Amino acid sequence: MPGTLNIPLPQGAGYAIVVGLGMVFSVGMILTTFVLRRYQKEIITSEEFSTAGRSVKTGLISAAVVSSWTWAATLLQSSTQAYRNGISGPFFYAAGATCQIILFAFIAIKAKQKAPEAHTYLEIVKARYGSAAHGVFIFFAFATNVLVSAMLLTGGSASISDVTGMNTVACIFLLPVGVMVYTLFGGIKATFLTDYVHTIAIVVIILTFAFTTYATSDVLGSPGRVWELITQAAIDHPVEGNAEGSYLTMHSRSGGIFFVINIVGNFGTVGLDNGYWNKAIAASPAAALPGYILGGLAWFAIPWLTATTMGLACLALESTPAFPTYPNRLTPDQVSAGLALPSAAVALMGKGGAVATLFMIFMAVTSAMSAEFIAVSSIFTYDIYKGYVNPKASGKRLILMSHASMVVFSLAMSGFATGLYYAGISMGYLYELMGIIISAAVFPVALTLLSKRQNTIAAIWSPILGTGLAIMSWLACTKGMYGSITVANTFEDDPMLVGNVVALLSPCIFSPLLTLIFKSQNFDWEILKSIKRVDEFEELEDVIEPRSSILMENSANEENSSNTEKLNPITSQVSEVVNHLVDERRVMEMKEEEEHLRKASKYAGYLCLFLSIAMLVVWPMPMYGSSYIFSRKFFTGWVVVAIIWMFFTGFAVIIFPLYEGRNGIYTTFRGIYWDCTGQTHKLREWQNEHPEELHVVQSQLSAEVRRRAANIDDNLGDAP
C-alpha cells in the first residue's frame, strides 16, 4: 500500500517504555521525595507542592524551562517544517518560540516584585479586577492547558504507534499514568527534578542524531553530502513559494506564514499557561530573570538542531531503500502527524534510531505533561476551591484537592485526545489552531502587571471580543478562499494566518479603546501584596518526625540514650527557630535584594527586547529578503553553529544546575553515608545544630523576612 510505514519495533517495546519507564520514574521520584524529606527536610505541604518553597535556583529553573518547553511538538513539528519548507523551518520554529520565553522573563520578575506570595497569575487577576474577570481568565488558562495536553498526547501517541505498532488509544491513556503518580508524590519539585533528567536524555539523543547524520553515517556522514542530497531533492520536487524551489533558503512563503503563526500561538501558551507562572513563582527572587533568559537561549538549539538534522535527513533519505515508506514519500497525513522525525531516525539508524526516537518522545511528552498537571491543580486548588468553595481551607485539604484535580484532569484529557484521534485531528492542526483560541488574552494579561491603567471592562471584554473576531475571521477566510469549511480547508496557511494575527492583535485595539471609554483604573500595586501564602505550620507539625536531642558527647552507656531528654518535634519549633534566625541583617539584605530587582527589571526589559529583535528580525529577515540559497560551505557553517549551541545548552541545563546545587547534593549524600554506616546520630546532631540549612526552615525564613521587610515599608508609608 503506498505510503504505508514499516513498523521497526514490536508492540512490547512501546508498552515497556510507556508503562515500564513511567513506573521507573514514579518509583525514583517517590524515593527522591523520601531522601529529600529525610536529609534536607523538604516536606510536601500545599505550598511546597505548588511553589517548591519559592527558592529554586537559576540552573534548575533554566533546565525546567527547557524541558517544559520541549513538547512532542517541539521535536516533531519542527522536523515537519524542515521536511516541508527546508532549512527555514527549523529556524522559524526555534526563533518563533524562543522570544516568548525571553520576554516572559520580564513579566516573571514583575510578578515576583508585585505579588511575591501569589500561587497563580489568576490570583493576581482576581485581586485586581474581581471575580468576573477571574472567571474569564480561568477559561483561557484551562483552554491553554487542554490544548497543550491534547497536543502532547496526540503527537506523542502517533509517534510511539508509528515506531512500535502500539495501540494509539492505549498509548493515550497510559502515557499520563506514570507522570501523574510521580507528580502526586513530589509536586512541582518532582517536575523540576524529572525535567532535569529528561533534559539530559533529550540533549544526548539529539547530539547522537546530529553526529550520526553529519559525521558517522555511511549514507550521509557529512554536511556536504546532506547538502548534495537536499539540492537534488529540490530538483526532484521543488518547494512552491521557496526561492528557486530550493530547500536551502530562508526565503519561504509557507515558512514565513508558519513563523507568524508560531509567534502568535506561543505567546498564548507561555503567557496563559499557568505552568510557566508556576516556575516563575517557584524561583527565588534573584533566579526568575536569569533562569528564564538562560532557559530560552538554551532551548533555542533543541528545535533548531533537531529539525536541521532529522527534517533534512528525512528529505535526504526518502529515496533510499532504508526509508520506511520507500519508494514512496510520506503522505500529507503522515507529515501532519509529525512522522518525519521517526521515519528519518529509522532510515538513519535502524532499530537503534527507533528506540532513540521512542525514548526521546516519551521524555518530551512526560516532562511537559507534569508541568500541565501542576498548572491545572494549582488553578483548581487556589483559584476555584480556595477562592470560592472553601476560602479557609487548611493546607491538608488543599493538597488533597490538588491530587484529586490531577487525577480527574488526566482521565479527562485522555478521553478528549482519544476523541481527537478518531476525528482525525492531528498535532499539527492543534498547534496552529491554538493561537486562534487563546492568544486574545495575552495582551490583557501582560497589561495586568505592566500598566495600572487597564480597567476591568477592558480586561473582561477584550479577550472575549478578540477570540470571537479571530474565529470569525478564520472561518470567513476559509469560506471565501476555498468555498467550504472542512478540517482540511481550515488547516490551510492563509486562514490560519489570518485567525492567529487577529487573535493576538485585536485586543491591542479593544483594550485601550475600552479603557479610554470607561476610564482608566489607576491601580494601586500594593493591593497585590494582600495575596498571602497558606499557613504551613499545621501540616509541618503532623508530618515531621520528632527531633532527637543532641547526644551527650561523653555518654558512657548507649543503652541509656533512649532516656535522653527529647526536644519538641522540629516542626513545632519552626516558628521559634525562624524568629531566632530573623534579624535586622537578613531583613536589610532582603530589602537590598528587592531594590536590586527593581533596578534590574529596568535593564531586563531592554535586554529581553534586544534578544527578541535579534532573533525575529536582525538574523532571519536579511536572509529572507535576499532569497539567498545556502552554499555548501555556508550550510556546513550553519550546522556547526547549531551543534556548538547545543553544547552550550548541555552546559546550561546539565552542568550548571549541578554546580548550583552542590551543597544540597553533598548534604544528602553525607546523610546517606551516615545512615548506611550506622552513624545516624550524626545526622540528627547536624540537623539540630544547623537548622538554617534545612529546607523547611529556609522556606519559612524567607517568607518571614519578606513579611517583616513589607511591614517596615508599611510603617514608613504611615509615618507623618
N, C-alpha and C positions, 0 to 999 in steps of 0.2 A: 504494500500500500504506500503511495507517495507520501513522503514526509513523516513516516512512522519512525519513532525513536527506538533504537535498540537499548534495552534496559541492561546496564552493565553489572548491577549488583542484585543479590537476592532480596526478597522482602524482609527476611530476617535481619539484614543489616539496617534497614530503616527502623524496625522495632527496637533493635539493640541500641541505636543512637537515641531515638526519641524517648523510649521508656527507660532503658538501662542507664544511659548517660544522665538523663534527667534525674533519676534516683540517686546516682553517684553525687551529683551536685547537691541534692537535697540532704543526703547524709553528711556530706562535707560541710554544708552550711550549719546544720544542727550541731556538729562537733565544734565548728568555729565559734558559734554562739556560746557554747558551754565554756570554751577556752577563754574567750574574751570576758565572760562573766566571772570566771574564777580568778584570772590573773590580772585583769585590768578593771574589774568591777563595772563592766558595761551591762547595765540592766535594761531589758527591753520594756520600758514604760511606754505609755501612749505618746509622750513627747519624743522619746528615743526612737520609737517605731517610725515616726513621720519626719523627724528632723535630725536624727543622729547627734543630738546634743548641740547642734549648731556650731560644730567645731572641726569639720572636715577640712583637711589642708589642700593646698593648691594642686599637688600632684595627683591625688586621688580624685579631686573634682575634675581635672582635665581628663583622666582616664575614664571616669564615669560619663562625661560628655561625649567622648569619642565612642564609647561602647553603646550608649543610649541612642546616639545619632546614626549609628551603623545598623540600620534596619536590613531586613532581607532586600528591600527595595534599593538600598544604597549599593549593594553588590550586584543585584540582578538588573535593576532599571538602568543603572549607569552603563553596564555592559550592553544592554539592549540599545541604548543611544549610540554607543560606539558601533554596533553592528549595523544600525540603520543609517547613521549620518557620518560615521568615520571619526577622525581624530578630534573634531569639535565636541562630540557628545560627552566624553569623559570630563573635559574641562568645564563645559557649560553646566554639567551636573554638579561638579565639585564646587565651582565658584558660586553657582546659584543657590547653594545650600550652606555655604560657609559664612557668608556675610551676615546671615540672621543670627548665628551663634555669637559672632563677634559683636554685633550691635546689641544683642541681648545682654552682653556683659555690662553695658552701660545701664540698662534697665535694672539688672540684678543689684548693682551697687546702690542705686536709688531706693530699691525695695529694702535693702539691708539698713539704709540710713533712716528711712521714714517710717517703716513698720518692722522694727527689729524682732518682734516676737510673734509675727504672723505665721500661720501654718500653710496657707494657700493664698494665691493672689485674689481669689474670690472674697476672702475676708476683708481685703483692702477695698474692693468694690463695694461691699455691703456697708463698711464703716463710712465710706464717702457718699454713696448715692442712695442707700436704703434697700429694702427688700425687693422692690420691683426690678431694679437694675440687677440686683444679685441673682434673681431668677433667670433673667435673660442671659447673663454670662455663664451661669451654671449649664444652661442648654448648650452654649457654644463650647464650653470646656468638655462636657460629656461627648458632644458630637466629634470633637477632635480626638478624644481617646478611643471612641468607637471606630472611626475611620482608620486611625493608625493601627489599632489592633487587628482590624479586618485585613489591612494590607499585609501585616506581618504573617497572619495565618494563611491567607490565600496564596501569597508569594512563596512562603516557606514550604507549605504543603505541596504546591505544584512542583517545586524543585526536588523535594525529597521523593515524591512519587515518580518523578522523571528518572532519577538515578537508581531507585530500588524497586519500583513497582508496588510500593506500599499503598494500601487503600487511602485515597485522599481524605475521605471523611474521617477515617480512624486517625489519620495524622492530625487533622484539625482539632479533634477532641483530646488527643494525647499530648500534643505539644505544650499546652499551658499547665499540665498537671505538675510536673517537676518544678516549674517556675513558681507555681502557687505555693507548693509545700515549703520551699526554702525561703520565700518571701514572708510567709506566715510566721516562720520562726525568727527570722532575722530583721524584718522590716527594711527600712531604707539602707541601713548599714549592710544588710545582706546584698542589696543591689550594688552598692559600691564595691564590695569585695569580689562578688562574682563578675561584675563588669570588668574588674581588673584582670581576672583570669581569662575571661572571654576575649579581651582586647589582645592579650599576649598571643592566644591561639590564632586570632584573625590576622594579626600582623605577620606572624611566622608563615602562615599559609599563603598570604598574598606575596610575600617575598619569594617563597618557593615557586609559585606560579611564574613570577617575573623572571627569576633566574633560569627556570626551565625554558621559558619562551625565548628569552633574549640571549641565552648563553649555552645551554647544555643540550637542548632538543636536537635529535637527528634530523627532523623535518624542518624546523625553524632554526633556532640556535644562535641568531644574531639579529640586531635591529635592521641591518642591511637586508637580510633575507626576508624579514617580515615586510619591509618597505617594498621589495620587489613583488611579493605576492599580493599586497594591498593595491599596488599600482595596477597589477593585472586584473584584480577584481573589479576595479573601476572601468576597465576596458570591457570586461565581460558583462557587467550590469551597472552602468553609471548611475549615480545618485541624482535624482531630479532635484533641482534647486541648489546643488553644490557647484562651486566654481569648477568649470570644465568637467563636471560629473565626478570629481575626484573624492575619494575618502580621506585624502591627506591635505585637507584645507579647513581653516576655521570659518570660511565663508559658506555657510549652510543655512538655507531658508528654514528648513524644518528644525535644524538645531537651534537657530535663533529664536524661533517660536517657543520651543521647549524651554530655552533659557529663561524667557519671561514667565512662562507658566510655573517653572520650577521656583523662581524667586518668589512669586506671589504665594504659591501653595505653602512653601516652607516658612514664610513669615507667619502664617497661620499656625503651623504645627509647633513652632518654637514659642511664639507669643501667647498661645492659648492652651498649650499642653501643660497641665499643672506639674508634670514630671520634671520639666526644666526649672520651674519655680521651686519645686521641692529641693533640687540640688543646690540652687542659689541660697535657699533658706538654710540648708544643712551646712553650707560653707561657713567657715569662720569669717568674720567681717573683712579681714585682710586678704582672704583667699578667693572671694567671689569674682572679682575683676580679673586677676591674672589667671585664675583657673579656667574661666570661660574663653578668654582670648587664647591661651595656650591650647586648650582643648579644640577650639575652632581651627587654629592653624595646623594642629596635628591631624585633625580629621580630614582636612583637605586632601591629603595624599591618598587616603583609603579609596574613595571612588575614582580619583584620577588615575592612580597606578593600576587598580583592579581592572577598570574598563579599558585603559590603554593597552593592557596586557590581554585580558580574556576576550573583550569585544572584538579587538583586531585579530586575535588568534582565531576566533570563530570564523571571521571572514577569510583568513588566510588558509585555514584547514578544511573548509567545507567542500573543497574539490578533491580531497584525498580520501582513500578508502577507509581510513580510520574514523571518519566523521560519522556520528550516529545515524544520520539520515541519508548518507551517500547512496546514490548520486544526486539526490535532491537537496535543495536548500531548505532551511527552516520555513515552515508555513507562517503566515501572519499571526495566526492564533498562538503558535508556539513562541514566536518572538514576543508578543504582547504578554505572555505568561512568564517571561523572564528566563527562557531556556537557553539563551545564547551562552551564558557562563557555564552551566553544567555540560552543555554539548562540547564546548571548547576544551573543558577540563578532561573529558573522556577521550577526545581525539588526541589531546596532547600527552596525557599520562596514563591512559587506560583506566584500569580499576583503581589505581592509586589516585588518579585525578578525581574519580567519582567519590572515593572515600573522603578526600580532602574537601570537596565541594559539600558533601553531606555534613561533615563536621563543621565547616565554616558557616553554612546556612543555619544549622542548629544553634550555633553560638550567637549569630546575629539576631535570630528570632527571639531566643530566650532572654538575652540581655535587655533588649528593648521592651520585651513583654513585661519583665519585672518592674521596669520604670512605669509602665502604664498601670499595673496593679496598684502600686503605691499612690500614683496620681489619683486614681478613682477612689481608693479607700480614704485618702485624705479629704477629698471633696465631700464624700458621703458622711464621713465621721464629723468633721469640723464645720462644714457649711450647711449640711442638711440636718443631721441628727442633733448635734450640739447647738446649731443655730436656731432650729425651730421645734424639734421634738423634745429634747431634754437639755436645756441650757446649763443645768447644774450637774450634768453627768460626771461621775468620777473617772479617773484615769483608767481604772479597770474596765469600766463599762465602755469607754471609748475604744480601747484596744479590741474588745470583743466585737464591736461594730465594724472596726477596720477589717478584722478577719472575716466576718460574715459577708461584708460587701465584696471582698476579693473573690470569695467562692462563687457568689451569685454572678459577678461580672464575668468570671472565667467561663461558666456554663452558658451565659447569655451570648458571649462573643463566639463561642464555638458553634452555637446554633445559628447565629447570624452569618458567620463565614461559610457555613455549610449551605445556607440558602443562596449566598452569592455564587458559590461554586456551581450549584445546579442551575442558576440563572445565567451562567456564562459570563459573569462579571470578573474581569481579571485584575491582577495587582496594578498593571499599567493604567487601566481605566480609573481605578480608585485614586491612584496617585495624582492624576491630572484633575479629577473631579474635586478633590479635597479643597483646593483653593476657592472654588466657587461657593462651597457650602460654608466655610468658616472664616475666610480672610476678611470679611467685612467688619469683624470685631477687633482686628489688630490695632487699628488707629485709635479707637476709643479706649482700649486697654492701655496703650502707650501714654496717651494724654492723662490717664488717671494718675500716673506717677510723675509726669513731666510738666503738667500745666495745672494751675489752680483755677483756671477759668472755665473749663468744660463743665456744663451743668448737667443735672440729672436727666432732663428731657433729651439732650444730645446723646448721653451715654446709653439711654434705653433705645431710642429710635434709630440712630444712625446705623447700627449693625443690622437691625431688622429691615430697614429700607434698603440697605446695601445688598443684603443677601437676596431679598426679593427681586431687586433690579438685576442682580447678577444672573440668577436662574432664568429670568425672563429674557435677558439678552442672549444667553447661551442657547436656549431653545429657539428663540426667534431667528438667530443667525443660522442655526441648523436647518430650520424650515425654509428660510429664504434661499440658502445656498444649495440644498440638496432635495427640497421638495417634500421631505417626510422626516419624521423624528423616529429614529431607531437607535439601538445601542451603538451600532457601527457608525452611523452618521454623527451622533453626538460626540463620538471619540475622535473626530477629525480635528486637525490642528487649529483651523480658524475659529470654529465655535468655542473650543476650549480656551483659546487665547482671549477672545472677547469676554467670556464669562469670568475668567480669572482676573483680568485687568479691571473690569467693572467692580468686582467684589472688593479689591484692595483699595482702589482709588475713590470710589463714590463716597465713602464716609469722610474722606478728606474735604468734601464739599458739604455733606449733610451736617457733620458735627459743628464746624464753625458757624454755619448758617443758623442752626437751631440754637446755638449758644448766643448768637447775636440777637435773634428774635426774642428769646426767653430770658435774656440777661445772664451774664457770666456769674459763676458761683463764688469766686474769691475764697477758695477753700483754705482752712487752717490745717496745715500738715500735722500739727501736734495731736489732732484727733486720732490719727492712725496709731499713735503710741498707746491708745487705750486698748488695743488688741493685746491680750495677755496670754502667756503660755499656761498650760494646765499645771496645777499643783501636783507634784510627783511624790511627795513625801509619804502618802498613804501606800502607794504602790511599792516604794522602796522599802518601807518598813516591813512589809509582808514577805518580800522575796529574797532579801539578802540574808545570808547565813549569819548567825551570831559571831561576833568577833572575839577571838581569844585574847586574854590579857597578855601583856608582854611577859614572856617567860623569865623566871629568875635566872640570872646568868650562872650562879653557882649552886643551882639546885642539886642536892645530893641524892634525891630519890625520885626517879622519873615516874614511879608508880603514884606518887603523891601529886603529880602535875594535874590530875583531874580535879583536885581540891583547890587548885589555884583560883583566886577570885576572878570571875568573868566580868568583862565590861559589857556595857549595853550593846545591842546589835548596832552594826556600823550605820545602818540607815536611820536609827533613832538619833544618831549623833551627827547626821549630815548637816542639819541646821546649825548645831553647835560648832562643828568644825569649820563650816563656811563662815560663820560670824567671826570665828577666831582668825581665819585667814584673810578676811576682807580688811584692808587697812587703807589709809589715805593714799599710799603709794599706788596701790592697784587701781583705785578709783581715778587717780590722776592719769595713770597710764591709759586707762580706758578712754578718758576724755581726749587725751592726746591722739589716740588711735582714731577716734571719731573725727577729730579735726583733720587728721591726715587723710582720711577717706573723703572728707568734704572737699579738700583741695584736689585730691587725686581724681575725683569724679569729673572735675572740670577738664583735666587733661585727657581723661578716659574717653570723653565724648569725641574729642578731636582725633584721638588715636583710632577709635573704632571707625569713625567716618573715613579717615585716611586709608585704612586697610580695606574697607569695603569698596571705596572708589578704585583703589589699585586693582582689586580682583575683578570688579564688574566692568570697569571702563578702560583703565590705562593698559592693562595686559591684553585683553582679548579684542577690543574694538579696532585698533590699528590693523591687526591681522585679519579681522573680518572685512574691514573696508578695503584692504589692498588685494583681497582674493588670492593671497599667497598660497602656492602649492608647496608643501614641505619637500625639500630635497633630501637625499639620503643622509647627508651629514647633519642637517637640521633635525631630522626625525631622530637620529641617534642621540643628539644632544638633549632633545625633549625627553626621551626615555631615561637617559642618565639622570637628569634633574629630578624626574618623578621618583626614581629609585633612591636618590640621596634624600629627598624629602621624606620618604618612608622610613629611612633610618633615623631621621630627626623625630618622627612620630614614635618610633620604638623607644628612643631615649626619653621623650617627654612623658609617655604613658606607662613605661615599664620600669626604667631605671630610676627616674626622678621620684615616683611615689615611694619606692623602697628607701631611698636616701632620706626623704622627709619623715618616714615612719620608723626610722632605725631605732629610736629609743623605745617605742612601744614593742617592736619586734624583739629587741633584746630583753625587755622586761618579761615578755611572755615566755620566751624560750628558757630564761633563767628560772622562772617559776615552774615550768615543766620539768627541768632538770632537778630542782629541789624536791618536787613530788616523787620523781622516779628514783631518787637516791635516798628516800626516807628522811628528808630534811624539811618536811612541810612546816615545821615551826618557824623556819627562817622566812618562809613566805608570809606567814601571819605577822611575824615581827616587823618585816619590811613594810607591810601594808599599814600596820599600826603606827609606825614611825614616820611614814611618808604619805599621809592621806591626800596631800595636794597632788600626788602622782596618779591617783585613781580617777578613772573617767567619770564615775558618778559624782565625785566631789568637784571635778573640773567643770562639769556641766552646770551644776548648781552655783558654783562660784562665779562663773561668767555671767549668769543671769542676775545674781545678787549685785555684782559690781555694776552691771548696766543699770539696774534699778536705782542704786544709790547715786550714780552719775546723773541719771534723769532727775532725781529729787533735788540735786544741787542746782540743776538748771531751772527747775520749777521755783525753788526758793529765791534764786537770783532774779527770776522774772517777776516774782511777787514783791520783791523789795522796793521800797519807795525811792 
